Amino acid sequence: MPGTSRTQRTTSNKQRVAAITRASLRRWPLPAVEADGDKDARGRVLVVGGARELPGAVLLAGVGALRAGAGKLQ
């Protein structure tokens, strides 16, 4: 596998995993969108991905960004 010569083994199997719950999402609400705000005011998102076998992942990320309120998607 490419890159395996540059990896290191860890001695610990402990990983920090945080569950995403409805309560945790409420603590970080999306910023309010002004009624007269244009797409430049809403921000830009650049989705970078690449696997011809899995094009749906990039599409899903883009749709999610637009639904979350991004003004421009590249």
Biopython code that builds the backbone (N, CA, C, O; Angstrom):
import numpy as np
from Bio.PDB.StructureBuilder import StructureBuilder

atoms = [
    (1, "MET", "N", (0.828, -1.172, 0.000)),
    (1, "MET", "CA", (0.000, 0.000, 0.000)),
    (1, "MET", "C", (0.882, 1.249, 0.000)),
    (1, "MET", "O", (1.858, 1.293, 0.749)),
    (2, "PRO", "N", (0.577, 2.262, -0.809)),
    (2, "PRO", "CA", (1.400, 3.471, -0.831)),
    (2, "PRO", "C", (1.381, 4.168, 0.524)),
    (2, "PRO", "O", (0.339, 4.241, 1.177)),
    (3, "GLY", "N", (2.522, 4.674, 0.940)),
    (3, "GLY", "CA", (2.608, 5.428, 2.183)),
    (3, "GLY", "C", (2.820, 4.608, 3.432)),
    (3, "GLY", "O", (3.042, 5.180, 4.499)),
    (4, "THR", "N", (2.762, 3.283, 3.345)),
    (4, "THR", "CA", (2.922, 2.468, 4.553)),
    (4, "THR", "C", (4.324, 2.571, 5.127)),
    (4, "THR", "O", (4.515, 2.347, 6.322)),
    (5, "SER", "N", (5.297, 2.902, 4.310)),
    (5, "SER", "CA", (6.657, 3.048, 4.837)),
    (5, "SER", "C", (6.803, 4.307, 5.676)),
    (5, "SER", "O", (7.781, 4.443, 6.412)),
    (6, "ARG", "N", (5.855, 5.230, 5.584)),
    (6, "ARG", "CA", (5.930, 6.482, 6.336)),
    (6, "ARG", "C", (4.984, 6.506, 7.530)),
    (6, "ARG", "O", (4.862, 7.538, 8.191)),
    (7, "THR", "N", (4.339, 5.437, 7.811)),
    (7, "THR", "CA", (3.406, 5.408, 8.936)),
    (7, "THR", "C", (4.094, 4.866, 10.173)),
    (7, "THR", "O", (5.130, 4.206, 10.092)),
    (8, "GLN", "N", (3.499, 5.158, 11.321)),
    (8, "GLN", "CA", (4.029, 4.669, 12.588)),
    (8, "GLN", "C", (2.929, 3.909, 13.310)),
    (8, "GLN", "O", (1.752, 4.257, 13.219)),
    (9, "ARG", "N", (3.319, 2.892, 14.011)),
    (9, "ARG", "CA", (2.360, 2.140, 14.814)),
    (9, "ARG", "C", (2.164, 2.839, 16.145)),
    (9, "ARG", "O", (3.101, 3.401, 16.712)),
    (10, "THR", "N", (0.955, 2.797, 16.628)),
    (10, "THR", "CA", (0.680, 3.346, 17.950)),
    (10, "THR", "C", (0.541, 2.197, 18.928)),
    (10, "THR", "O", (0.140, 1.093, 18.560)),
    (11, "THR", "N", (0.874, 2.468, 20.165)),
    (11, "THR", "CA", (0.779, 1.419, 21.180)),
    (11, "THR", "C", (-0.535, 1.485, 21.935)),
    (11, "THR", "O", (-0.841, 0.600, 22.733)),
    (12, "SER", "N", (-1.303, 2.518, 21.691)),
    (12, "SER", "CA", (-2.566, 2.678, 22.403)),
    (12, "SER", "C", (-3.722, 2.508, 21.430)),
    (12, "SER", "O", (-3.679, 3.010, 20.307)),
    (13, "ASN", "N", (-4.733, 1.813, 21.856)),
    (13, "ASN", "CA", (-5.934, 1.657, 21.045)),
    (13, "ASN", "C", (-7.018, 2.646, 21.447)),
    (13, "ASN", "O", (-8.119, 2.618, 20.898)),
    (14, "LYS", "N", (-6.714, 3.523, 22.405)),
    (14, "LYS", "CA", (-7.700, 4.492, 22.869)),
    (14, "LYS", "C", (-7.828, 5.611, 21.843)),
    (14, "LYS", "O", (-6.842, 6.243, 21.464)),
    (15, "GLN", "N", (-9.035, 5.837, 21.410)),
    (15, "GLN", "CA", (-9.314, 6.910, 20.472)),
    (15, "GLN", "C", (-10.386, 7.795, 21.072)),
    (15, "GLN", "O", (-11.296, 7.324, 21.756)),
    (16, "ARG", "N", (-10.263, 9.077, 20.806)),
    (16, "ARG", "CA", (-11.279, 10.003, 21.290)),
    (16, "ARG", "C", (-12.382, 10.087, 20.247)),
    (16, "ARG", "O", (-12.165, 10.574, 19.137)),
    (17, "VAL", "N", (-13.529, 9.625, 20.601)),
    (17, "VAL", "CA", (-14.676, 9.659, 19.708)),
    (17, "VAL", "C", (-15.795, 10.380, 20.429)),
    (17, "VAL", "O", (-16.155, 10.028, 21.552)),
    (18, "ALA", "N", (-16.334, 11.380, 19.783)),
    (18, "ALA", "CA", (-17.439, 12.130, 20.372)),
    (18, "ALA", "C", (-18.701, 11.825, 19.586)),
    (18, "ALA", "O", (-18.725, 11.925, 18.359)),
    (19, "ALA", "N", (-19.729, 11.460, 20.295)),
    (19, "ALA", "CA", (-21.012, 11.199, 19.648)),
    (19, "ALA", "C", (-21.670, 12.527, 19.289)),
    (19, "ALA", "O", (-21.672, 13.461, 20.091)),
    (20, "ILE", "N", (-22.215, 12.607, 18.107)),
    (20, "ILE", "CA", (-22.937, 13.803, 17.689)),
    (20, "ILE", "C", (-24.406, 13.565, 17.988)),
    (20, "ILE", "O", (-25.055, 12.710, 17.386)),
    (21, "THR", "N", (-24.903, 14.333, 18.921)),
    (21, "THR", "CA", (-26.295, 14.208, 19.339)),
    (21, "THR", "C", (-27.050, 15.483, 18.980)),
    (21, "THR", "O", (-26.449, 16.476, 18.571)),
    (22, "ARG", "N", (-28.346, 15.449, 19.133)),
    (22, "ARG", "CA", (-29.139, 16.658, 18.884)),
    (22, "ARG", "C", (-28.739, 17.775, 19.832)),
    (22, "ARG", "O", (-28.696, 18.943, 19.446)),
    (23, "ALA", "N", (-28.447, 17.413, 21.070)),
    (23, "ALA", "CA", (-28.047, 18.424, 22.053)),
    (23, "ALA", "C", (-26.716, 19.069, 21.666)),
    (23, "ALA", "O", (-26.556, 20.281, 21.811)),
    (24, "SER", "N", (-25.768, 18.283, 21.180)),
    (24, "SER", "CA", (-24.479, 18.864, 20.789)),
    (24, "SER", "C", (-24.631, 19.767, 19.567)),
    (24, "SER", "O", (-23.930, 20.773, 19.455)),
    (25, "LEU", "N", (-25.527, 19.427, 18.660)),
    (25, "LEU", "CA", (-25.764, 20.285, 17.498)),
    (25, "LEU", "C", (-26.428, 21.592, 17.900)),
    (25, "LEU", "O", (-26.163, 22.630, 17.293)),
    (26, "ARG", "N", (-27.284, 21.559, 18.910)),
    (26, "ARG", "CA", (-27.933, 22.787, 19.380)),
    (26, "ARG", "C", (-26.928, 23.743, 20.014)),
    (26, "ARG", "O", (-27.138, 24.956, 19.997)),
    (27, "ARG", "N", (-25.855, 23.222, 20.567)),
    (27, "ARG", "CA", (-24.841, 24.086, 21.180)),
    (27, "ARG", "C", (-24.044, 24.855, 20.135)),
    (27, "ARG", "O", (-23.456, 25.887, 20.460)),
    (28, "TRP", "N", (-24.005, 24.388, 18.899)),
    (28, "TRP", "CA", (-23.279, 25.062, 17.828)),
    (28, "TRP", "C", (-24.229, 25.361, 16.668)),
    (28, "TRP", "O", (-24.142, 24.728, 15.616)),
    (29, "PRO", "N", (-25.130, 26.319, 16.856)),
    (29, "PRO", "CA", (-26.089, 26.602, 15.782)),
    (29, "PRO", "C", (-25.403, 27.279, 14.593)),
    (29, "PRO", "O", (-24.338, 27.881, 14.733)),
    (30, "LEU", "N", (-26.021, 27.172, 13.448)),
    (30, "LEU", "CA", (-25.511, 27.845, 12.261)),
    (30, "LEU", "C", (-25.742, 29.343, 12.409)),
    (30, "LEU", "O", (-26.703, 29.750, 13.061)),
    (31, "PRO", "N", (-24.886, 30.171, 11.822)),
    (31, "PRO", "CA", (-25.094, 31.618, 11.920)),
    (31, "PRO", "C", (-26.377, 32.027, 11.210)),
    (31, "PRO", "O", (-26.779, 31.419, 10.218)),
    (32, "ALA", "N", (-27.006, 33.064, 11.734)),
    (32, "ALA", "CA", (-28.242, 33.563, 11.131)),
    (32, "ALA", "C", (-27.930, 34.169, 9.764)),
    (32, "ALA", "O", (-26.889, 34.796, 9.572)),
    (33, "VAL", "N", (-28.836, 33.973, 8.832)),
    (33, "VAL", "CA", (-28.679, 34.505, 7.485)),
    (33, "VAL", "C", (-29.567, 35.726, 7.359)),
    (33, "VAL", "O", (-30.760, 35.673, 7.660)),
    (34, "GLU", "N", (-28.980, 36.829, 6.912)),
    (34, "GLU", "CA", (-29.758, 38.044, 6.727)),
    (34, "GLU", "C", (-30.652, 37.895, 5.505)),
    (34, "GLU", "O", (-30.276, 37.266, 4.516)),
    (35, "ALA", "N", (-31.840, 38.483, 5.590)),
    (35, "ALA", "CA", (-32.803, 38.364, 4.496)),
    (35, "ALA", "C", (-32.280, 39.005, 3.216)),
    (35, "ALA", "O", (-32.558, 38.517, 2.121)),
    (36, "ASP", "N", (-31.524, 40.096, 3.344)),
    (36, "ASP", "CA", (-31.016, 40.772, 2.156)),
    (36, "ASP", "C", (-29.575, 40.372, 1.828)),
    (36, "ASP", "O", (-28.940, 40.988, 0.972)),
    (37, "GLY", "N", (-29.068, 39.356, 2.499)),
    (37, "GLY", "CA", (-27.696, 38.910, 2.253)),
    (37, "GLY", "C", (-27.575, 38.182, 0.924)),
    (37, "GLY", "O", (-28.433, 37.378, 0.560)),
    (38, "ASP", "N", (-26.497, 38.475, 0.205)),
    (38, "ASP", "CA", (-26.283, 37.788, -1.064)),
    (38, "ASP", "C", (-25.379, 36.574, -0.859)),
    (38, "ASP", "O", (-24.970, 36.271, 0.262)),
    (39, "LYS", "N", (-25.081, 35.893, -1.945)),
    (39, "LYS", "CA", (-24.306, 34.661, -1.807)),
    (39, "LYS", "C", (-22.872, 34.911, -1.357)),
    (39, "LYS", "O", (-22.250, 34.018, -0.782)),
    (40, "ASP", "N", (-22.335, 36.102, -1.605)),
    (40, "ASP", "CA", (-20.992, 36.404, -1.111)),
    (40, "ASP", "C", (-20.980, 36.538, 0.408)),
    (40, "ASP", "O", (-19.993, 36.187, 1.054)),
    (41, "ALA", "N", (-22.062, 37.039, 0.977)),
    (41, "ALA", "CA", (-22.144, 37.209, 2.432)),
    (41, "ALA", "C", (-22.292, 35.870, 3.144)),
    (41, "ALA", "O", (-21.966, 35.756, 4.326)),
    (42, "ARG", "N", (-22.774, 34.873, 2.443)),
    (42, "ARG", "CA", (-22.996, 33.557, 3.062)),
    (42, "ARG", "C", (-21.746, 32.695, 3.100)),
    (42, "ARG", "O", (-21.717, 31.689, 3.808)),
    (43, "GLY", "N", (-20.725, 33.063, 2.363)),
    (43, "GLY", "CA", (-19.475, 32.307, 2.403)),
    (43, "GLY", "C", (-19.340, 31.317, 1.262)),
    (43, "GLY", "O", (-20.287, 31.046, 0.525)),
    (44, "ARG", "N", (-18.137, 30.789, 1.141)),
    (44, "ARG", "CA", (-17.809, 29.855, 0.058)),
    (44, "ARG", "C", (-17.339, 28.531, 0.634)),
    (44, "ARG", "O", (-16.778, 28.474, 1.728)),
    (45, "VAL", "N", (-17.576, 27.480, -0.116)),
    (45, "VAL", "CA", (-17.119, 26.145, 0.264)),
    (45, "VAL", "C", (-16.413, 25.540, -0.942)),
    (45, "VAL", "O", (-16.921, 25.579, -2.063)),
    (46, "LEU", "N", (-15.247, 24.987, -0.693)),
    (46, "LEU", "CA", (-14.513, 24.260, -1.727)),
    (46, "LEU", "C", (-14.497, 22.798, -1.320)),
    (46, "LEU", "O", (-13.950, 22.443, -0.276)),
    (47, "VAL", "N", (-15.086, 21.965, -2.132)),
    (47, "VAL", "CA", (-15.105, 20.527, -1.864)),
    (47, "VAL", "C", (-14.051, 19.885, -2.755)),
    (47, "VAL", "O", (-14.101, 20.000, -3.980)),
    (48, "VAL", "N", (-13.110, 19.217, -2.135)),
    (48, "VAL", "CA", (-12.051, 18.528, -2.872)),
    (48, "VAL", "C", (-12.190, 17.044, -2.593)),
    (48, "VAL", "O", (-12.187, 16.615, -1.439)),
    (49, "GLY", "N", (-12.308, 16.289, -3.621)),
    (49, "GLY", "CA", (-12.427, 14.847, -3.464)),
    (49, "GLY", "C", (-11.996, 14.188, -4.753)),
    (49, "GLY", "O", (-11.812, 14.851, -5.774)),
    (50, "GLY", "N", (-11.844, 12.938, -4.702)),
    (50, "GLY", "CA", (-11.460, 12.306, -5.939)),
    (50, "GLY", "C", (-11.395, 10.810, -5.863)),
    (50, "GLY", "O", (-10.474, 10.238, -5.281)),
    (51, "ALA", "N", (-12.354, 10.197, -6.438)),
    (51, "ALA", "CA", (-12.353, 8.762, -6.660)),
    (51, "ALA", "C", (-13.430, 8.515, -7.702)),
    (51, "ALA", "O", (-14.616, 8.715, -7.441)),
    (52, "ARG", "N", (-13.030, 8.095, -8.838)),
    (52, "ARG", "CA", (-14.014, 7.869, -9.900)),
    (52, "ARG", "C", (-15.026, 6.803, -9.508)),
    (52, "ARG", "O", (-16.153, 6.778, -10.003)),
    (53, "GLU", "N", (-14.600, 5.927, -8.609)),
    (53, "GLU", "CA", (-15.500, 4.860, -8.183)),
    (53, "GLU", "C", (-16.547, 5.353, -7.188)),
    (53, "GLU", "O", (-17.589, 4.718, -7.020)),
    (54, "LEU", "N", (-16.279, 6.483, -6.524)),
    (54, "LEU", "CA", (-17.182, 6.984, -5.481)),
    (54, "LEU", "C", (-17.526, 8.458, -5.702)),
    (54, "LEU", "O", (-17.203, 9.284, -4.849)),
    (55, "PRO", "N", (-18.159, 8.811, -6.799)),
    (55, "PRO", "CA", (-18.458, 10.223, -7.040)),
    (55, "PRO", "C", (-19.553, 10.769, -6.131)),
    (55, "PRO", "O", (-19.686, 11.985, -5.994)),
    (56, "GLY", "N", (-20.320, 9.915, -5.523)),
    (56, "GLY", "CA", (-21.416, 10.367, -4.672)),
    (56, "GLY", "C", (-20.965, 11.064, -3.409)),
    (56, "GLY", "O", (-21.713, 11.872, -2.860)),
    (57, "ALA", "N", (-19.764, 10.779, -2.927)),
    (57, "ALA", "CA", (-19.275, 11.403, -1.697)),
    (57, "ALA", "C", (-19.088, 12.906, -1.890)),
    (57, "ALA", "O", (-19.464, 13.691, -1.019)),
    (58, "VAL", "N", (-18.514, 13.311, -3.015)),
    (58, "VAL", "CA", (-18.317, 14.731, -3.292)),
    (58, "VAL", "C", (-19.662, 15.405, -3.515)),
    (58, "VAL", "O", (-19.878, 16.525, -3.053)),
    (59, "LEU", "N", (-20.551, 14.744, -4.206)),
    (59, "LEU", "CA", (-21.887, 15.288, -4.428)),
    (59, "LEU", "C", (-22.619, 15.477, -3.107)),
    (59, "LEU", "O", (-23.250, 16.512, -2.889)),
    (60, "LEU", "N", (-22.542, 14.500, -2.236)),
    (60, "LEU", "CA", (-23.192, 14.587, -0.933)),
    (60, "LEU", "C", (-22.614, 15.735, -0.104)),
    (60, "LEU", "O", (-23.364, 16.449, 0.561)),
    (61, "ALA", "N", (-21.306, 15.920, -0.133)),
    (61, "ALA", "CA", (-20.674, 17.025, 0.599)),
    (61, "ALA", "C", (-21.122, 18.372, 0.047)),
    (61, "ALA", "O", (-21.378, 19.302, 0.813)),
    (62, "GLY", "N", (-21.218, 18.483, -1.259)),
    (62, "GLY", "CA", (-21.664, 19.730, -1.875)),
    (62, "GLY", "C", (-23.103, 20.064, -1.555)),
    (62, "GLY", "O", (-23.418, 21.205, -1.217)),
    (63, "VAL", "N", (-23.970, 19.092, -1.658)),
    (63, "VAL", "CA", (-25.387, 19.308, -1.335)),
    (63, "VAL", "C", (-25.539, 19.683, 0.137)),
    (63, "VAL", "O", (-26.329, 20.563, 0.477)),
    (64, "GLY", "N", (-24.791, 19.023, 0.998)),
    (64, "GLY", "CA", (-24.841, 19.348, 2.424)),
    (64, "GLY", "C", (-24.384, 20.770, 2.700)),
    (64, "GLY", "O", (-24.973, 21.460, 3.532)),
    (65, "ALA", "N", (-23.340, 21.215, 2.013)),
    (65, "ALA", "CA", (-22.848, 22.582, 2.197)),
    (65, "ALA", "C", (-23.885, 23.604, 1.755)),
    (65, "ALA", "O", (-24.091, 24.611, 2.432)),
    (66, "LEU", "N", (-24.530, 23.357, 0.641)),
    (66, "LEU", "CA", (-25.560, 24.284, 0.173)),
    (66, "LEU", "C", (-26.764, 24.297, 1.106)),
    (66, "LEU", "O", (-27.311, 25.362, 1.393)),
    (67, "ARG", "N", (-27.174, 23.152, 1.574)),
    (67, "ARG", "CA", (-28.305, 23.096, 2.507)),
    (67, "ARG", "C", (-27.980, 23.747, 3.844)),
    (67, "ARG", "O", (-28.871, 24.252, 4.527)),
    (68, "ALA", "N", (-26.704, 23.734, 4.217)),
    (68, "ALA", "CA", (-26.292, 24.365, 5.475)),
    (68, "ALA", "C", (-26.189, 25.879, 5.339)),
    (68, "ALA", "O", (-26.040, 26.581, 6.339)),
    (69, "GLY", "N", (-26.266, 26.387, 4.111)),
    (69, "GLY", "CA", (-26.288, 27.831, 3.935)),
    (69, "GLY", "C", (-25.117, 28.432, 3.196)),
    (69, "GLY", "O", (-24.983, 29.655, 3.165)),
    (70, "ALA", "N", (-24.269, 27.625, 2.601)),
    (70, "ALA", "CA", (-23.143, 28.180, 1.845)),
    (70, "ALA", "C", (-23.670, 28.973, 0.656)),
    (70, "ALA", "O", (-24.644, 28.578, 0.016)),
    (71, "GLY", "N", (-23.020, 30.089, 0.371)),
    (71, "GLY", "CA", (-23.447, 30.918, -0.745)),
    (71, "GLY", "C", (-22.899, 30.441, -2.075)),
    (71, "GLY", "O", (-23.597, 30.459, -3.088)),
    (72, "LYS", "N", (-21.647, 30.013, -2.066)),
    (72, "LYS", "CA", (-21.004, 29.547, -3.297)),
    (72, "LYS", "C", (-20.346, 28.207, -3.037)),
    (72, "LYS", "O", (-19.761, 27.972, -1.980)),
    (73, "LEU", "N", (-20.454, 27.351, -4.009)),
    (73, "LEU", "CA", (-19.851, 26.022, -3.920)),
    (73, "LEU", "C", (-18.947, 25.838, -5.119)),
    (73, "LEU", "O", (-19.362, 26.027, -6.263)),
    (74, "GLN", "N", (-17.704, 25.465, -4.847)),
    (74, "GLN", "CA", (-16.760, 25.250, -5.945)),
    (74, "GLN", "C", (-16.300, 23.824, -5.911)),
    (74, "GLN", "O", (-15.496, 23.415, -6.748)),
]
sb = StructureBuilder()
sb.init_structure("model")
sb.init_model(0)
sb.init_chain("A")
sb.init_seg("    ")
for serial, (resi, resn, name, xyz) in enumerate(atoms, 1):
    if name == "N":
        sb.init_residue(resn, " ", resi, " ")
    sb.init_atom(name, np.array(xyz, "f"), 0.0, 1.0, " ", f" {name:<3s}", serial, name[0])
structure = sb.get_structure()
